[in-house]
Amino acid sequence: MPNKKIFIDSNILIYALSQENSLSYKKQIAVDLLCQHPILSTQIINECSNVLRRKFNWDYQEIQETLEFTLKITTFSDVTLSTI
C-alpha cells in the first residue's frame, strides 16, 4: 500500500498491545498495520487508554509509556470537522 494513508480504530491498537494468546492472529495483523504508520486520533488514544486501564489493569505509567511510543510510530490527528 504505497502512499496510502490508513486510519486505524482503537480495536486495532488494543489487539497489537494484547497479551492474550487467543488473539495472536489478530495481533499479528494489528502489528502489521501499525508498521504502516497509520493515522490515530485523540478519540483512539482515549479509548485505548481506557481499555488498557479497565480491562487489562495496566497502571497509568505503563499506559503513558506505551502510548507515547505508539505516537512516535504513527501520525496523530486531532478530531475536527474537517477530519470527520
SULLINSUL-V220703 format. One line per field, one symbol per residue. ss: DSSP state (A for helix, B for strand, O for the rest). phi: phi as a letter, one per 40 degrees, with the letter a starting at -180 (. if undefined). A space follows every 10 residues. Layout:
BEGIN
ss = ???
phi = ???
END
This chain:
BEGIN
ss = OOOOOOBOOA AAAAAAAOOO AAAAAAAAAA AAAAOOOOBB BAAAAAAAAA AAAAOOOOOA AAAAAAAAAA AAOOBBBOOO OOOO
phi = .cgccbbbcc ccccdcccbc ccbccccccc cdccccfccb bdcccccccc cccccbfccc cccccccccd ccbbbbbccb cccc
END
